[in-house]
Each structure stands twice: as structure tokens, then as C-alpha cells.
Amino acid sequence: MKNRNFIRIFYFERFFIYFYFSKSIVRVMPEQTRDLTVGKPWKQIVIFSLPLIVSFLFQNLYNIADSIIVGNFLGDESLAAVSSSGSFVFLFTSFFIGLSLGCGALIGKFFGEKNKKKLSESIHSAVAIGLVSSIVLTILAEIFSPLLLKVMGTPSDVIGESISYFRAYFIGSTGLVMYAMLNAILQAVGNSRRGLYYLVFASLLNVGLDLILVKPLGVFGAGLASSISQISSATLAFLFLIKKGTVYQVEIKKIRFYKGVTKKMIMLGIPSGIQNSVIGIANVCVQSFINSFGSAAMAGCGSYSRIEGFAFIPINAFMGAITNFVSQNLGAKEYERAKQGARFGIITSVIVAEIIGGLQYLLAPQLIGLFTSTPECIAIGVQQARTISLFYFLLSYSHCVSAVCRGGGKPVVPMLVMLIDWCVIRVIYINIAMKISHTINLLFWAYPITWTISTIFYIFYYYLSDWVHGFDSKKPILDEVEMVEE
């Protein structure tokens, strides 16, 4: 009991520290909209990225809170049930989150063009898409969670709690999808600060609810805490967007599918959604092999995945900044400026990601030990960290160039790369490797190998193709659709 009270005090103290830290950082961040077509490109990207970095810090806090609290309060089997959730949750949510990224790219283009009519139509269409998508996700997740967990080979001593956690977690699917869509709208018009406020609030709420609900309700309480937090962040974002007087105001009576704009969003969003889904499918395949090594491997690898999320922070932040910077500047026909911003964002992200990877390599035992005290679990998590961490620069480069494609209205290229490399090649490698030797370290090498392949392709693509004007003689997809509409 004394140990659990210490855990409560420790985490509440840390969360207040994080809150005040973020409060001081956001003072230098943009509040309303930010026109990324003027000013120094490097400065615009850095300022736009700052709130995203802090947002992702709290998002990772959001994600790891369940694992840390469950691991300390309920034990390793419950930790395995929650920690293995990452790839499974991503599988269900990835398509819809990718869809929001595609919608955001189009909104950013219209904002850069200063086309108020199309901007309003695209924003209201995005909200409509988000509402329908959230309903679909909730139904699919609640129905198919038990079946997919069994297909993944989840051990019998864990599957009961896994099903309980997922069903509670996906009660909040509407909040998860709508927050992603509403935040994409805000970022597309240059407001990367407002989403941070809501994410900080949701993260702190999630932790507080975890500490209250986990003990009486078990892993179901952890999932329920996440659901309530997700719904709260989406509600706050929506209330902000319906305020009058902004170029991105949402009027409830205008929420519907505007034919021309919705078609463009689907053409941009579906490839981005498929790209994310492909990654999710590949991760589920990897997770199913991890499950075959038992609950200790599930807990160890699940703990590593939570730590890995912190290495992704600069990658995700610069991805968001690059996508919105490129989309706004191409909308304004500032082609050379789009190149300058993309180049700076890629280089900076690669350097920062590798620094974090090096620190993670050195501190792996201490970091994994935050989640579990079981030596076997720690050993597996450390082994995974020290196999993968030093290759984060490859992951960063691939994701940043895919962000350039998305911002340029050409999401099909990264979709194909992820489908062929991160899904097909990765799965083939894993199946062959596991037949040669059922060794978990061979499984871990699937990531550096496929990251290397995608990076080589993206280097050739980025430097040799005319990505600013399209990949061939045809006009970019957005202009083609506009011509048809006109």
C-alpha cells in the first residue's frame, strides 16, 4: 500500500512539472493562424514544430500512463495485456488518422491560396468525414477486437484482460478520430498551439483517472480512462472551432459533404490512410510473432514500444510541420520556398532523432525498468532497444519525405513504398527468418532492414524527381480535380 501511494504522489508531482513546463514553452508559440508562406522558412518550421513536440510528449505520457500504472498496480500479465495494445490500436485507428492528414493537406492548400470559400467547404467536409469515420471505427473495433486478438496468437493467460482493455478503450473511438480531424484542421491553418492545450488536459485527466479506476476495475479501468480523456480533448477542440470570428470557424448547420471538396479529400486521404494501415498491419504481424515468445516478451517489447514513442516525437513533429509548410507554400505557388522548408525540416529531424536514439541505446535498462521489475522482461526490452535505436535516422528520413509527398498532394508514392517495403518485404523477411531460427533478435532486425530500403528509395525520389510540380507530365491531383469541377 505504501508503495502504491508513493507511485500516486510521484506521478502527480511529475505531471504538474510537465504542465508548468509546457505552459512556459507555449508563450512563444502561434495562437490563431500562421501564414507559413512568409518569413524565414527555418524559423516558421521551428515555431510550428514546438507545440507539436510538446503535444507528442504529452501524447506519449497519455500512452505510457496505462502501462506504468497497470504494471505497478496489477502485475506483468496485466502489463502484457495493455503494453501489447500499441500495434493493435494503431491497426484500427491508422486509416482514419491518415485520412485526417490528407484532409489537412487540402485545407492547408486552400489556406495558402487565400480561398475562403473552398477553405470553409473543406473544413466542414472534414468534420463530416470525421463524424462518419468515428462511428465506423467504434463498430468495427467493438465487433472484431476479440477475433483479431485470437488470430494474433495472444496467450491464454493474457487474452481475457486484453479484450476487456480494448473494448473499454474503443468506447472513446469517436473522441480519438474527431480529435485527430479537428487538430488537423487547426494545424492546416497554422495553429499548432491550440491542440497542445487540449492534449495536455486530456493527458493529465487520463493519468488521474488511471490512478482512480485501475485498482477497482483492473485493465478495463485503464481503457475507460483513455476513452474519457479522448472524448474530452475532441469536445474542447470542437467548442473552440465553433467560435465566431475565425477563418476556420465551424458552423454546425454547414457540416456536410461538399461534393467537389469531399472528392479531393478522399483522393488525398485514402492513400494516407492506406499508408498508415499498411504500417499497422505489418506491426500486428510482428506483434503476433512476439506473442509466440510468451507474456514476458510481450511485456518487454510492449515496454520498449512505449519508450520508442519518445524517439518518434521529433519525427512526428517535423512531419506535421513539413506537410503543412509544403501544402501552404505550394498553394501560394512558392515552389522554391517549399523546397527550402522541406530540406531544413528533414535534416533537423534526422539529427534530433538520432541523438534521441543514442541516448535510448545507453539508457535502455533504466528506461525499460520504469515499466517492469522482472529481469526477463527487462532483458528482452533492452535487447530490442539496442538492436533498433541507432537506426532512427533512417526512420526519420523516410517519414519526412513522405510528409513532403503528402503536403504536395501526392500521397500515393509513400503509400506504395510502405505497402511494398514496410509490409510485404517486412512480413516476408520475418517469416523466412523465423523459419531459419526462432530467435527474437532476428525479429527485431526487421525494422532496420526495411527502414534502410525505404530510405534508399526516398533519397533517389527526393533528389531526382520534380516533386514540387508532380511526378510526371500530368498536373498534380488537386489541380486535375479542380479542372474537372470547373
Backbone hydrogen bonds, N-H to C=O, Kabsch-Sander energy under -0.5 kcal/mol:
donor,donor_aa,acceptor,acceptor_aa,energy
5,N,1,M,-2.3
6,F,2,K,-1.9
7,I,3,N,-2.0
8,R,4,R,-2.2
9,I,5,N,-2.4
10,F,6,F,-2.9
11,Y,7,I,-2.4
12,F,8,R,-2.4
13,E,9,I,-2.2
14,R,10,F,-2.2
15,F,11,Y,-2.5
16,F,12,F,-1.8
17,I,13,E,-1.8
18,Y,14,R,-2.6
19,F,15,F,-2.1
20,Y,16,F,-2.3
21,F,17,I,-2.2
22,S,18,Y,-2.6
23,K,19,F,-2.1
24,S,20,Y,-1.7
25,I,21,F,-1.8
26,V,22,S,-2.4
27,R,24,S,-0.6
28,V,25,I,-1.7
29,M,26,V,-1.8
34,R,189,V,-1.9
36,L,34,R,-0.9
38,V,35,D,-1.0
44,Q,40,K,-2.5
45,I,41,P,-2.3
46,V,42,W,-2.2
47,I,43,K,-2.7
48,F,44,Q,-2.3
49,S,45,I,-2.2
50,L,46,V,-1.8
52,L,48,F,-0.7
53,I,49,S,-2.7
54,V,50,L,-2.2
55,S,51,P,-2.6
56,F,52,L,-2.7
57,L,53,I,-1.9
58,F,54,V,-2.0
59,Q,55,S,-2.3
60,N,56,F,-2.3
61,L,57,L,-1.8
62,Y,58,F,-2.8
63,N,59,Q,-2.0
64,I,60,N,-3.0
65,A,61,L,-1.9
66,D,62,Y,-0.6
67,S,63,N,-0.6
68,I,64,I,-2.9
69,I,65,A,-2.5
70,V,66,D,-2.5
71,G,67,S,-2.7
72,N,68,I,-2.0
73,F,69,I,-2.1
74,L,70,V,-3.2
75,G,70,V,-0.9
75,G,71,G,-0.6
79,L,75,G,-2.0
80,A,76,D,-2.6
81,A,77,E,-1.8
82,V,78,S,-2.0
83,S,79,L,-3.7
84,S,80,A,-1.7
85,S,82,V,-1.6
86,G,83,S,-0.9
88,F,84,S,-0.7
89,V,85,S,-3.5
90,F,86,G,-2.3
91,L,87,S,-1.8
92,F,88,F,-1.6
93,T,89,V,-2.4
94,S,90,F,-2.5
97,I,93,T,-2.3
98,G,94,S,-2.6
99,L,95,F,-2.1
100,S,96,F,-1.6
101,L,97,I,-1.6
102,G,98,G,-2.0
103,C,99,L,-2.1
104,G,100,S,-2.3
105,A,101,L,-1.9
106,L,102,G,-1.5
107,I,103,C,-2.2
108,G,104,G,-2.6
109,K,105,A,-1.7
110,F,106,L,-2.1
111,F,107,I,-2.2
112,G,108,G,-2.4
113,E,109,K,-1.8
114,K,110,F,-0.7
114,K,111,F,-0.7
115,N,110,F,-2.2
116,K,114,K,-1.1
119,L,115,N,-2.3
120,S,116,K,-2.4
121,E,117,K,-2.2
122,S,118,K,-2.6
123,I,119,L,-2.1
124,H,120,S,-2.3
125,S,121,E,-2.2
126,A,122,S,-2.1
127,V,123,I,-2.0
128,A,124,H,-1.9
129,I,125,S,-2.6
130,G,126,A,-2.5
131,L,127,V,-2.2
132,V,128,A,-2.1
133,S,129,I,-2.6
134,S,130,G,-2.2
135,I,131,L,-1.5
136,V,132,V,-2.1
137,L,133,S,-2.7
138,T,134,S,-2.1
139,I,135,I,-2.0
140,L,136,V,-2.5
141,A,137,L,-2.8
142,E,138,T,-2.1
143,I,139,I,-1.8
144,F,140,L,-2.7
145,S,141,A,-1.7
148,L,144,F,-2.5
149,L,145,S,-2.2
150,K,146,P,-1.7
151,V,147,L,-2.3
152,M,148,L,-2.1
153,G,150,K,-1.6
154,T,149,L,-2.0
158,V,155,P,-1.9
159,I,155,P,-2.1
160,G,156,S,-0.6
162,S,158,V,-2.1
163,I,159,I,-2.5
164,S,160,G,-1.8
165,Y,161,E,-2.5
166,F,162,S,-2.6
167,R,163,I,-2.3
168,A,164,S,-1.6
169,Y,165,Y,-2.7
170,F,166,F,-2.6
171,I,168,A,-1.0
172,G,169,Y,-1.2
173,S,170,F,-1.3
176,L,172,G,-2.0
177,V,173,S,-2.7
178,M,174,T,-2.4
179,Y,175,G,-2.2
180,A,176,L,-1.8
181,M,177,V,-2.3
182,L,178,M,-3.0
183,N,179,Y,-2.8
184,A,180,A,-1.6
185,I,181,M,-1.7
186,L,182,L,-2.0
187,Q,183,N,-2.6
188,A,184,A,-2.1
189,V,185,I,-1.2
190,G,187,Q,-1.8
191,N,186,L,-2.7
192,S,190,G,-1.1
196,L,193,R,-0.6
197,Y,193,R,-1.3
198,Y,194,R,-1.4
199,L,195,G,-2.1
200,V,196,L,-2.7
201,F,197,Y,-2.2
202,A,198,Y,-2.4
203,S,199,L,-2.5
204,L,200,V,-2.4
205,L,201,F,-2.4
206,N,202,A,-2.6
207,V,203,S,-2.1
208,G,204,L,-2.4
209,L,205,L,-2.6
210,D,206,N,-2.4
211,L,207,V,-2.3
212,I,208,G,-1.1
213,L,209,L,-3.4
214,V,210,D,-2.5
217,L,213,L,-2.4
218,G,214,V,-2.3
220,F,217,L,-0.9
221,G,218,G,-0.8
222,A,218,G,-1.1
223,G,219,V,-2.2
224,L,220,F,-2.5
225,A,221,G,-2.3
226,S,222,A,-1.7
227,S,223,G,-2.0
228,I,224,L,-2.5
229,S,225,A,-2.0
230,Q,226,S,-2.4
231,I,227,S,-2.3
232,S,228,I,-1.9
233,S,229,S,-2.0
234,A,230,Q,-1.9
235,T,231,I,-2.2
236,L,232,S,-2.2
237,A,233,S,-2.1
238,F,234,A,-2.3
239,L,235,T,-2.4
240,F,236,L,-1.8
241,L,237,A,-2.0
242,I,238,F,-1.5
243,K,240,F,-1.3
249,Q,246,T,-1.3
250,V,241,L,-3.0
251,E,249,Q,-0.6
252,I,250,V,-0.5
254,K,251,E,-1.9
255,I,251,E,-0.5
255,I,252,I,-1.4
256,R,254,K,-0.8
258,Y,256,R,-0.9
259,K,257,F,-0.6
262,T,258,Y,-3.5
263,K,259,K,-2.1
264,K,260,G,-1.6
265,M,261,V,-2.5
266,I,262,T,-2.4
267,M,263,K,-2.2
268,L,264,K,-2.0
269,G,265,M,-3.8
270,I,266,I,-2.4
272,S,268,L,-1.1
273,G,269,G,-2.9
274,I,270,I,-3.2
275,Q,271,P,-2.6
276,N,272,S,-2.1
277,S,273,G,-2.5
278,V,274,I,-2.9
279,I,275,Q,-1.7
280,G,276,N,-2.3
281,I,277,S,-3.0
282,A,278,V,-2.4
283,N,279,I,-2.4
284,V,280,G,-2.2
285,C,281,I,-2.1
286,V,282,A,-2.3
287,Q,283,N,-2.8
288,S,284,V,-2.2
289,F,285,C,-1.4
290,I,286,V,-2.3
291,N,287,Q,-2.6
292,S,288,S,-0.8
293,F,290,I,-1.9
294,G,291,N,-1.8
298,M,294,G,-1.9
299,A,295,S,-2.6
300,G,296,A,-2.5
301,C,297,A,-3.0
302,G,298,M,-2.2
303,S,299,A,-2.1
304,Y,300,G,-2.0
305,S,301,C,-2.3
306,R,302,G,-1.4
307,I,303,S,-1.7
308,E,304,Y,-3.1
309,G,305,S,-1.2
310,F,307,I,-1.5
311,A,307,I,-0.7
311,A,308,E,-0.9
312,F,308,E,-1.3
313,I,310,F,-0.8
315,I,311,A,-0.6
316,N,312,F,-3.4
317,A,313,I,-2.6
318,F,314,P,-2.6
319,M,315,I,-2.2
320,G,316,N,-2.3
321,A,317,A,-2.2
322,I,318,F,-3.0
323,T,319,M,-2.7
324,N,320,G,-2.1
325,F,321,A,-2.6
326,V,322,I,-2.9
327,S,323,T,-2.4
328,Q,324,N,-2.2
329,N,325,F,-2.2
330,L,326,V,-2.7
331,G,327,S,-1.8
332,A,328,Q,-1.5
333,K,330,L,-1.0
334,E,329,N,-3.4
335,Y,333,K,-1.3
338,A,334,E,-1.8
339,K,335,Y,-1.7
340,Q,336,E,-2.1
341,G,337,R,-2.4
342,A,338,A,-2.2
343,R,339,K,-2.5
344,F,340,Q,-2.2
345,G,341,G,-2.5
346,I,342,A,-2.4
347,I,343,R,-2.2
348,T,344,F,-2.4
349,S,345,G,-2.2
350,V,346,I,-2.4
351,I,347,I,-2.1
352,V,348,T,-2.4
353,A,349,S,-2.6
354,E,350,V,-1.8
355,I,351,I,-1.9
356,I,352,V,-2.3
357,G,353,A,-2.2
358,G,354,E,-2.3
359,L,355,I,-2.0
360,Q,356,I,-2.5
361,Y,357,G,-2.1
362,L,358,G,-1.9
363,L,359,L,-2.4
364,A,360,Q,-0.5
364,A,361,Y,-0.6
367,L,363,L,-2.4
368,I,364,A,-2.8
369,G,365,P,-1.7
370,L,367,L,-1.2
371,F,368,I,-1.7
372,T,368,I,-1.1
378,I,374,T,-2.3
379,A,375,P,-2.6
380,I,376,E,-1.8
381,G,377,C,-2.3
382,V,378,I,-2.6
383,Q,379,A,-2.1
384,Q,380,I,-2.2
385,A,381,G,-2.3
386,R,382,V,-2.7
387,T,383,Q,-0.8
387,T,384,Q,-0.6
388,I,384,Q,-1.8
389,S,385,A,-2.7
391,F,388,I,-2.3
392,Y,389,S,-1.4
394,L,391,F,-1.1
395,L,391,F,-1.1
396,S,392,Y,-2.6
397,Y,393,F,-2.1
398,S,394,L,-2.1
399,H,395,L,-2.3
400,C,396,S,-2.4
401,V,397,Y,-2.2
402,S,398,S,-1.8
403,A,399,H,-1.6
404,V,400,C,-1.6
405,C,401,V,-2.0
406,R,402,S,-2.3
407,G,403,A,-2.6
408,G,404,V,-1.6
409,G,406,R,-1.6
410,K,405,C,-2.8
413,V,410,K,-0.7
415,M,411,P,-1.6
416,L,412,V,-2.4
417,V,413,V,-2.3
418,M,414,P,-2.7
419,L,415,M,-2.3
420,I,416,L,-2.7
421,D,417,V,-2.8
422,W,417,V,-0.7
423,C,418,M,-0.9
424,V,419,L,-2.3
425,I,420,I,-2.4
426,R,421,D,-1.5
427,V,423,C,-2.6
428,I,424,V,-2.5
429,Y,425,I,-2.7
430,I,426,R,-2.4
431,N,427,V,-2.4
432,I,428,I,-2.4
433,A,429,Y,-3.2
434,M,430,I,-2.7
435,K,431,N,-1.2
436,I,432,I,-1.9
437,S,433,A,-2.7
439,T,437,S,-2.8
442,L,439,T,-0.8
443,L,439,T,-1.0
444,F,440,I,-1.6
445,W,441,N,-1.4
446,A,443,L,-1.4
447,Y,444,F,-1.4
449,I,445,W,-1.8
450,T,446,A,-1.8
451,W,447,Y,-2.5
452,T,448,P,-2.0
453,I,449,I,-1.7
454,S,450,T,-2.2
455,T,451,W,-2.2
456,I,452,T,-2.1
457,F,453,I,-1.8
458,Y,454,S,-2.6
459,I,455,T,-2.3
460,F,456,I,-1.6
461,Y,457,F,-2.6
462,Y,458,Y,-3.0
463,Y,459,I,-1.9
464,L,460,F,-2.1
465,S,461,Y,-2.0
467,W,465,S,-1.3
469,H,466,D,-0.8
470,G,466,D,-0.7
480,E,476,P,-2.1
481,V,477,I,-2.0
482,E,478,L,-1.9
483,M,479,D,-2.2
484,V,480,E,-1.9
485,E,481,V,-2.4
486,E,482,E,-2.5
